[in-house]
């Protein structure tokens, strides 16, 4: 009995010991977890603080207590190889070294986590040190267990800032002097048009006083009478104009030429305007006086110049020039009057203006005529002329001229622009070719229509004759289905022919009305689904809206979908035919997607032309897609097809604006 009690006591004691061990282990694990969490929080706060300091204009350094090494993180305050903490402290001002050592010892021991520093730093490290005033922060860095591993220092060089501010002030003063001493009146305005500053010349030009300064500071310059009706504040271009600057209440009455230049930053954002002004009041007075004198001269010489004006009128209205040549100097002169030369070219410059095939022939022609002294006539094709840069045809007619001693002096004649005559000839040729092509198209159209009409008619007549001999109900239904399909094909063929015939004489009619397109689309799909009878082809409807009120021609929309689906049924024998629509880019996008034979990329551009059929063994006239194209153009929309080529299917689409 005693042994049993001893055994139980030992067992209880062992359980108590195990329980105590488990409790202690759990407490240790929880403690380590809290320590790690605290370390992560401290490390996170330290990183956030460092990032904030990095955003400022600070020199940043990191100190590692384990290696007793301080290196640059940002800036070049320390040498490249870094330095020890003692070396760093030694470069501080003697009066501040002891206090700095104490503060850093508090940080490294964990008694503090930040020190707001203000010290003097020996930048030169020479016998006569150049002390620079520094201000910033020292932060502790910790490991995941919250133990201090070092410091991060961020110092702002106040001395360097003061020197920069001094340099900036000196530079600003120089620019201010340059701005005020410019000979050109200039002023600056902010992006809203309010005055920033103006130089001395501008103040003198505008008779600026306090009232004038207040006027230009309180009112945007583009709202003043000088600029209000001419300057566009939204434009990115320079604006230059001549204006009458008239402010009677300020005593300003001048004529100026001004230029407004908007200045943009690297982000293409307007920052300010610069305005330069040139006072042309005196020049204008001189100009007006000169005009008065010229007017007097014109009146005095009117009788003499009447003949010249009449001749010039005749030449200009007949697109003609007076032509003279000087073989001795190898020059060619052109003019619309006999008193002056308007255009002068050397023989080679004249030849260079011609088309290349005519250059060599013209060169031989000119030099041979200068020797033979014979009249000449010809039509030259100019790539450019002294009058304009556009190509032109000119007919040249010239006769030789001689002096009093009978010596040859050159040629005199006229050049006449015959572009209209040549254009008329080309148009006549094109119209003749078009008429011939039209006759060929009509013949092809009639032949094509005869073939296409015979196909369904033959089926209708043939199966109708056979129908009376068929007793099986299933066969009769199949014959009736074939007859009805061919009747429908014949009806659509006739409708297409009538549509094309009407479009030749008048525009395609569009009759828009208010409709719920989602409902109309469902109705259309019910009819279109019956056309897809191939066993391996699925008809898919994509109607993304319950209601879509729009204004459109319901009949034309049904015509587009019908032509798209009819075309897809002919070329799709497995897969699916999917019709749908979307509201896209401010319009209605309608499409028909199929998994059929596809369309070669080189033939996609011509698929919407009349009578175009990619497969002559498939029934059709080649008119359906052309009619869809006419509907798109009439509605101000677009039509197209997307296909990767043969064997990849096609997606026909049409977009019309809402």
C-alpha positions in Angstrom: 0.0 0.0 0.0 2.8 2.4 0.8 4.6 1.6 -2.4 1.4 2.4 -4.4 1.1 5.8 -2.6 4.8 6.5 -3.3 4.3 5.7 -6.9 1.3 8.0 -7.1 3.1 10.8 -5.4 6.0 10.5 -7.8 3.7 10.5 -10.8 1.9 13.6 -9.6 5.2 15.3 -8.9 6.4 14.4 -12.4 3.2 15.9 -14.0 3.6 19.1 -12.0 7.2 19.4 -13.2 6.2 18.8 -16.8 3.4 21.4 -16.5 5.8 24.0 -15.1 8.2 23.4 -17.9 5.5 23.8 -20.5 4.3 27.1 -18.9 7.8 28.5 -18.8 8.4 27.5 -22.4 5.2 29.2 -23.6 6.0 32.4 -21.7 9.5 32.5 -23.2 8.0 32.0 -26.7 5.5 34.8 -26.2 8.2 37.1 -24.8 10.4 36.5 -27.8 7.5 37.2 -30.1 6.7 40.5 -28.4 10.4 41.4 -28.6 10.6 40.7 -32.3 7.3 42.6 -32.9 8.7 45.6 -31.0 11.9 45.4 -33.0 10.0 45.4 -36.3 7.9 48.4 -35.2 11.0 50.3 -34.1 12.8 49.4 -37.3 9.8 50.4 -39.3 9.5 53.8 -37.5 13.3 54.3 -38.1 12.9 53.6 -41.8 10.0 55.9 -42.1 11.9 58.6 -40.3 14.9 58.1 -42.6 12.8 58.3 -45.7 11.3 61.6 -44.5 14.8 63.0 -43.9 15.9 61.7 -47.3 13.2 63.9 -48.9 14.9 67.0 -47.4 18.1 68.7 -48.4 20.2 66.7 -45.8 23.6 65.0 -45.8 22.9 61.5 -44.4 25.3 59.1 -42.7 25.0 55.7 -41.1 27.0 54.5 -38.1 27.5 50.8 -37.3 28.3 50.2 -33.6 29.7 46.7 -34.3 32.4 47.9 -36.7 32.7 51.4 -35.3 32.4 52.8 -38.9 30.4 55.8 -40.2 29.7 56.1 -43.9 27.8 58.3 -46.3 24.2 57.5 -47.2 23.6 60.7 -49.1 25.9 63.5 -49.9 29.7 63.7 -49.6 30.2 65.0 -46.0 32.5 62.1 -45.1 35.4 60.6 -47.0 34.6 57.8 -49.4 36.1 55.2 -47.0 34.2 56.6 -44.0 35.5 57.2 -40.5 35.2 56.1 -36.9 32.9 57.7 -34.4 35.9 59.2 -32.6 37.2 60.7 -35.8 33.8 62.2 -36.5 33.6 63.7 -33.0 37.1 65.1 -33.3 36.0 67.2 -36.4 33.4 69.0 -34.4 34.1 72.3 -32.7 36.1 71.8 -29.5 33.4 73.5 -27.4 30.8 70.9 -28.7 32.8 67.7 -28.7 32.1 66.6 -25.1 28.3 67.2 -25.3 28.1 65.4 -28.6 30.0 62.4 -27.2 27.5 62.2 -24.3 24.5 62.5 -26.6 25.8 59.7 -28.9 26.6 57.5 -25.9 22.9 57.9 -24.7 21.7 56.9 -28.2 24.0 53.9 -28.4 23.1 52.7 -24.9 19.4 52.9 -25.7 18.6 55.7 -23.1 17.4 57.9 -26.0 16.3 57.2 -29.6 16.7 60.7 -31.2 19.0 63.7 -30.7 18.2 67.1 -32.4 21.8 68.2 -33.3 23.1 71.7 -33.8 26.9 71.9 -34.2 29.8 73.3 -36.1 31.7 71.0 -38.5 35.3 71.2 -39.7 34.9 70.7 -43.5 38.5 71.5 -44.5 40.3 69.5 -41.7 43.2 72.0 -41.9 45.2 74.1 -39.5 42.8 77.0 -40.1 39.5 75.1 -40.1 36.5 76.4 -42.1 33.7 75.9 -39.7 30.3 75.2 -41.2 27.1 75.5 -39.2 25.2 72.2 -39.3 21.7 71.3 -38.0 19.8 68.0 -38.1 19.0 64.8 -36.3 20.6 61.6 -35.0 18.4 58.5 -34.8 19.0 55.1 -33.4 18.8 51.9 -35.5 17.8 48.6 -33.9 17.7 44.9 -34.8 14.5 42.9 -34.7 14.9 42.3 -31.0 14.9 46.0 -30.2 18.7 46.2 -29.5 20.5 49.3 -30.7 22.9 48.5 -33.6 23.9 52.0 -34.6 22.8 55.5 -35.6 21.6 57.4 -38.6 22.6 61.1 -38.9 20.9 63.7 -41.1 22.6 67.1 -41.1 21.6 70.2 -43.1 24.5 72.6 -44.0 23.2 76.0 -43.0 26.4 77.7 -44.1 26.1 76.3 -47.6 22.5 77.4 -47.7 23.5 80.9 -46.7 26.2 81.0 -49.4 23.6 79.8 -52.0 21.2 82.4 -50.9 23.9 85.0 -51.2 24.8 83.8 -54.7 21.1 83.8 -55.7 20.7 87.3 -54.4 23.8 88.5 -56.4 22.5 86.7 -59.6 19.0 88.1 -59.1 20.5 91.6 -58.8 22.5 91.2 -62.0 19.5 89.9 -63.9 17.4 92.8 -62.4 20.0 95.3 -63.7 20.0 93.6 -67.1 16.2 93.6 -67.2 15.9 97.3 -66.3 18.7 98.3 -68.7 17.2 96.5 -71.7 16.6 98.9 -74.7 13.4 96.9 -75.5 10.3 97.6 -73.4 9.5 94.3 -71.6 7.1 93.2 -68.9 6.1 89.9 -67.3 2.7 88.6 -66.3 1.7 85.5 -64.4 -0.3 82.7 -66.0 -3.6 84.4 -65.1 -2.5 87.6 -66.9 -1.8 89.8 -63.9 1.3 92.0 -63.9 4.5 90.7 -62.2 7.0 93.4 -63.2 8.1 95.7 -66.1 11.4 97.2 -66.9 12.3 100.9 -67.1 11.7 101.2 -70.9 8.2 99.7 -70.5 7.4 102.1 -67.6 8.6 105.0 -69.8 6.5 103.8 -72.8 3.4 103.4 -70.7 3.9 106.6 -68.6 3.6 104.3 -65.5 2.5 105.8 -62.2 0.8 104.2 -59.2 -2.6 104.3 -60.8 -1.2 102.6 -63.9 0.6 99.9 -61.9 -2.6 99.2 -59.9 -4.6 99.0 -63.2 -2.3 96.4 -64.7 -2.0 94.4 -61.5 -5.8 94.3 -60.9 -6.9 93.4 -64.5 -5.5 90.6 -66.7 -3.8 92.1 -69.6 -5.9 90.0 -72.1 -9.0 91.7 -70.8 -7.7 95.2 -71.6 -9.0 96.9 -74.8 -5.6 96.5 -76.6 -5.7 92.7 -76.4 -9.3 91.7 -75.6 -10.6 90.9 -79.1 -7.4 89.6 -80.6 -5.4 87.5 -78.1 -6.4 83.9 -77.3 -5.2 82.9 -73.8 -5.6 79.2 -74.6 -3.1 79.3 -77.5 0.5 77.9 -77.1 1.9 80.1 -79.9 3.6 83.5 -79.8 1.2 86.3 -80.7 2.4 89.4 -82.5 0.3 92.3 -83.7 0.2 96.0 -84.3 -2.2 98.0 -82.1 -3.3 101.5 -81.2 -2.6 101.8 -77.5 -5.1 104.4 -76.4 -5.7 105.2 -72.7 -6.8 108.8 -72.5 -7.1 108.7 -68.7 -3.4 107.8 -68.4 -2.3 110.1 -71.3 -1.3 107.2 -73.5 -1.9 107.5 -77.3 0.7 105.4 -79.2 1.0 102.9 -82.0 2.9 99.8 -81.0 4.0 96.4 -82.3 3.9 93.9 -79.5 4.8 90.2 -79.1 3.2 88.0 -76.4 5.2 84.8 -75.6 3.7 82.2 -73.3 6.4 80.3 -71.3 5.8 76.7 -70.4 7.7 74.4 -67.9 8.9 70.9 -68.6 5.4 69.5 -68.0 3.9 71.8 -70.7 2.2 73.9 -68.0 1.9 77.6 -68.5 4.1 79.5 -66.0 4.1 83.1 -67.2 3.8 85.5 -70.2 6.5 87.9 -71.5 5.5 90.9 -73.5 7.9 93.0 -75.6 6.8 96.2 -77.3 8.2 98.4 -80.0 6.9 102.0 -80.3 6.2 102.7 -84.0 4.4 106.0 -83.5 7.1 108.0 -85.2 7.6 105.4 -87.9 3.9 105.4 -88.5 3.9 109.1 -89.0 6.7 108.9 -91.4 4.9 106.0 -93.2 1.7 108.0 -93.5 3.7 110.9 -94.9 5.4 108.6 -97.4 2.0 107.2 -98.4 0.7 110.7 -99.0 3.7 111.5 -101.2 3.3 108.2 -103.1 -0.4 109.0 -103.7 0.6 112.3 -105.2 3.1 110.6 -107.4 0.6 108.1 -108.6 -1.9 110.8 -109.4 0.8 112.7 -111.4 1.9 109.6 -113.3 -1.6 108.2 -113.9 -1.9 109.3 -117.5 1.5 107.8 -118.3 0.8 104.4 -116.6 -2.7 103.9 -118.1 -1.4 102.0 -121.1 0.8 99.8 -118.9 -2.0 99.0 -116.5 -4.3 98.1 -119.4 -1.6 95.8 -120.9 -1.0 94.3 -117.4 -4.8 93.7 -117.0 -4.9 91.8 -120.3 -1.9 89.7 -119.5 -3.0 88.8 -115.9 -6.6 87.9 -117.0 -5.2 85.7 -119.7 -2.5 84.1 -117.5 0.2 85.5 -119.8 3.7 86.9 -119.3 5.8 89.0 -121.6 8.9 87.0 -122.5 12.3 88.3 -123.6 15.7 86.5 -123.9 19.3 87.8 -123.9 21.6 85.3 -125.7 24.7 87.3 -124.9 24.1 87.2 -121.1 22.1 83.9 -121.4 19.2 85.4 -119.4 15.4 85.0 -119.7 13.1 87.8 -118.4 9.4 87.5 -117.5 7.0 90.4 -116.8 3.4 91.4 -117.0 4.4 94.9 -118.1 6.8 96.4 -120.6 8.4 98.9 -118.1 10.1 96.5 -115.6 11.4 93.0 -115.3 9.5 91.0 -112.6 11.4 87.7 -112.9 14.8 87.0 -114.3 16.4 83.5 -114.8 19.5 82.2 -116.4 19.0 79.8 -119.3 20.1 76.9 -117.0 17.8 78.1 -114.2 14.9 78.2 -116.6 15.7 74.7 -117.9 15.9 73.4 -114.2 12.3 74.5 -113.7 11.1 72.0 -116.3 10.3 68.4 -116.0 13.4 66.2 -116.4 12.3 64.5 -119.7 12.0 68.0 -121.3 15.2 69.5 -120.0 17.7 68.2 -122.6 15.3 68.8 -125.5 14.7 72.4 -124.3 18.4 73.0 -123.9 19.1 72.0 -127.5 16.0 74.0 -128.6 17.0 77.2 -126.9 20.6 77.2 -128.1 19.8 76.2 -131.6 17.2 78.9 -132.0 19.7 81.5 -130.7 21.9 80.5 -133.6 19.2 80.1 -136.3 17.3 83.3 -135.3 14.0 81.5 -136.1 10.6 82.1 -134.4 9.6 79.2 -132.2 6.5 77.8 -130.5 6.2 75.0 -127.9 4.4 73.8 -124.7 6.6 73.4 -121.7 5.7 71.4 -118.5 7.1 73.3 -115.5 7.7 71.6 -112.2 7.8 75.1 -110.6 7.7 78.7 -111.9 8.9 82.0 -110.5 5.2 82.8 -109.9 4.3 79.8 -107.7 5.7 76.4 -106.7 2.9 74.3 -108.3 3.4 72.4 -111.6 2.0 74.2 -114.7 1.8 74.0 -118.5 2.9 77.1 -120.4 2.6 77.7 -124.2 5.5 79.8 -125.5 5.4 81.9 -128.6 8.4 84.1 -129.5 9.9 85.9 -132.4 13.5 87.1 -133.0 14.5 90.7 -132.3 17.3 92.8 -134.0 18.9 96.1 -133.3 19.3 99.1 -135.7 22.4 97.5 -137.3 20.5 94.2 -137.9 22.3 92.2 -135.2 20.3 89.6 -133.4 19.5 90.6 -129.8 17.3 87.8 -128.6 13.6 86.7 -128.6 10.5 88.5 -127.7 7.1 86.8 -127.1 4.5 85.7 -124.6 4.0 82.8 -122.2 0.4 81.7 -121.7 -0.8 79.4 -118.9 -2.6 76.5 -120.6 -3.3 74.4 -117.5 -7.1 74.7 -118.0 -6.8 73.5 -121.6 -4.5 70.5 -120.7 -6.8 69.7 -117.7 -9.9 69.8 -120.0 -8.1 67.4 -122.3 -7.2 65.1 -119.4 -10.8 65.2 -118.1 -12.2 64.5 -121.5 -9.9 61.5 -121.7 -10.9 60.3 -118.3 -14.6 60.7 -119.0 -14.2 58.8 -122.2 -12.4 56.0 -120.3 -15.1 56.1 -117.6 -17.9 55.8 -120.2 -16.2 52.8 -121.7 -15.7 51.3 -118.2 -19.3 52.0 -117.3 -20.4 50.2 -120.4 -18.3 47.2 -119.5 -19.6 47.2 -116.0 -23.2 47.4 -117.2 -22.6 44.4 -119.5 -20.9 42.5 -116.6 -23.8 43.5 -114.3 -26.4 42.2 -116.7 -24.6 39.0 -117.3 -24.1 38.5 -113.6 -27.7 39.4 -112.8 -29.0 37.0 -115.5 -26.9 34.2 -113.9 -27.9 35.0 -110.4 -31.6 35.3 -111.2 -31.6 32.0 -113.1 -30.2 30.0 -110.2 -33.1 30.5 -107.7 -35.7 30.5 -110.6 -34.4 27.1 -111.8 -34.6 25.7 -108.3 -38.1 27.1 -107.8 -39.4 25.8 -111.2 -37.6 22.5 -110.9 -38.7 21.5 -107.4 -42.2 22.8 -108.0 -42.5 20.4 -111.0 -41.2 17.5 -108.9 -43.5 18.4 -105.9 -46.5 16.8 -107.6 -44.8 13.4 -107.9 -43.7 13.2 -104.2 -45.8 11.3 -101.8 -43.6 11.2 -98.7 -44.5 14.1 -96.4 -40.9 14.5 -95.2 -39.6 14.8 -98.8 -42.4 17.3 -99.7 -41.4 19.4 -96.7 -37.8 19.4 -97.8 -38.8 20.4 -101.3 -41.0 23.2 -99.9 -38.1 24.4 -97.8 -35.8 24.6 -100.8 -38.5 26.4 -102.8 -39.1 29.0 -100.0 -35.3 29.5 -99.5 -34.9 30.2 -103.2 -37.9 32.5 -103.2 -36.3 34.4 -100.3 -33.0 34.5 -102.2 -34.7 35.8 -105.3 -36.6 38.5 -103.4 -33.4 39.7 -101.7 -31.6 39.7 -105.0 -34.3 41.9 -106.6 -34.2 44.2 -103.5 -30.4 44.6 -103.8 -30.7 45.3 -107.5 -33.5 48.0 -106.9 -31.3 49.4 -104.0 -28.3 49.8 -106.3 -30.4 51.2 -109.1 -31.9 53.8 -106.8 -28.5 54.8 -105.4 -27.3 55.5 -108.9 -29.8 58.3 -109.3 -30.3 59.6 -105.8 -29.0 59.3 -102.3 -29.9 56.4 -100.1 -32.9 57.3 -98.1 -32.6 57.3 -94.3 -35.7 57.6 -92.1 -34.7 57.8 -88.4 -37.2 57.3 -85.6 -37.1 56.9 -81.8 -36.6 53.2 -81.1 -35.6 50.9 -78.2 -32.6 49.3 -79.9 -32.4 46.4 -77.4 -36.0 45.3 -78.3 -35.5 45.9 -82.0 -32.2 43.8 -81.9 -34.1 40.9 -80.3 -36.8 41.0 -83.0 -34.1 41.1 -85.7 -32.3 38.1 -84.2 -35.4 36.0 -84.1 -35.6 36.4 -87.9 -31.9 35.9 -88.5 -31.7 32.8 -86.4 -33.9 31.0 -88.9 -31.3 31.6 -91.7 -28.7 29.6 -89.8 -29.7 26.1 -90.7 -26.3 24.4 -91.0 -26.3 21.6 -88.4 -22.8 22.3 -87.1 -23.2 26.1 -86.9 -24.6 27.8 -83.7 -26.3 31.2 -83.9 -25.2 33.4 -80.9 -26.9 36.7 -79.9 -25.1 39.3 -77.8 -27.6 41.9 -76.4 -25.8 43.7 -73.5 -28.7 46.0 -72.6 -32.2 45.6 -71.5 -33.2 48.9 -73.0 -31.3 51.3 -75.3 -33.4 54.2 -76.6 -31.8 55.8 -79.7 -32.9 57.5 -82.9 -32.1 55.4 -86.0 -33.6 53.9 -89.1 -34.8 50.5 -88.0 -35.2 49.2 -91.5 -31.7 50.1 -92.5 -30.3 48.5 -89.3 -32.2 45.3 -90.1 -30.8 45.4 -93.7 -27.2 45.7 -92.4 -27.6 42.7 -90.0 -29.4 40.7 -92.7 -26.6 41.3 -95.2 -23.9 40.5 -92.6 -25.6 37.2 -91.5 -26.5 36.2 -95.1 -22.8 36.6 -96.0 -21.7 34.7 -93.0 -24.1 31.8 -93.6 -22.6 31.3 -97.1 -19.1 30.9 -95.8 -19.5 29.2 -92.4 -20.1 25.5 -92.1 -19.0 24.8 -88.5 -18.5 26.8 -85.3 -20.8 29.8 -84.8 -22.3 33.0 -86.2 -22.5 35.7 -83.5 -24.3 39.0 -83.9 -24.2 41.8 -81.3 -23.7 45.5 -80.7 -22.0 48.0 -78.3 -22.1 51.7 -77.5 -18.6 52.8 -78.3 -16.9 56.1 -79.0 -20.2 58.1 -79.0 -21.8 55.8 -81.5 -23.4 52.4 -82.1 -21.0 49.6 -83.0 -22.8 46.6 -84.7 -21.0 43.4 -85.6 -21.4 39.9 -87.0 -18.6 37.4 -86.1 -18.2 34.1 -87.8 -15.9 31.1 -87.8 -16.0 30.7 -91.5 -13.4 30.7 -94.3 -12.0 34.1 -93.5 -10.8 36.8 -95.9 -7.2 37.3 -97.2 -5.7 40.6 -96.0 -4.9 41.7 -99.6 -8.6 41.5 -100.5 -10.2 43.1 -97.4 -10.0 46.6 -98.9 -12.0 45.6 -102.0 -14.7 43.4 -100.3 -17.2 46.3 -100.0 -17.0 47.2 -103.7 -19.8 46.3 -106.1 -19.9 42.9 -107.7 -16.9 41.7 -105.7 -17.2 38.0 -104.9 -14.2 36.1 -103.4 -15.8 32.8 -104.3 -17.6 32.5 -107.6 -19.1 29.1 -106.6 -21.1 30.8 -103.8 -24.4 32.4 -104.7 -24.7 36.1 -104.5 -24.4 39.3 -106.5 -21.6 41.1 -104.6 -24.1 43.9 -103.8 -25.0 43.3 -100.2 -21.8 44.6 -98.5 -21.7 47.5 -101.0 -25.2 48.5 -99.9 -24.1 48.3 -96.2 -21.2 50.6 -97.1 -23.6 53.1 -98.6 -25.8 53.0 -95.5 -22.7 53.7 -93.3 -21.6 56.7 -95.5 -25.2 58.1 -95.5 -25.3 58.0 -91.7 -21.9 59.5 -91.3 -20.4 56.3 -90.0 -17.7 53.7 -90.8 -17.7 50.1 -92.0 -15.0 47.4 -92.0 -14.0 43.8 -91.6 -11.4 42.2 -89.3 -9.9 38.9 -90.4 -6.5 37.2 -89.8 -6.8 35.6 -93.2 -8.1 32.3 -94.7 -9.3 29.8 -92.1 -9.5 32.3 -89.3 -13.1 33.6 -89.6 -14.3 37.2 -90.1 -15.9 40.0 -88.1 -17.9 42.5 -90.2 -18.8 45.7 -88.3 -20.5 49.0 -88.8 -20.3 52.1 -86.6 -22.8 55.0 -86.8 -22.8 58.1 -84.5 -25.6 58.4 -82.0 
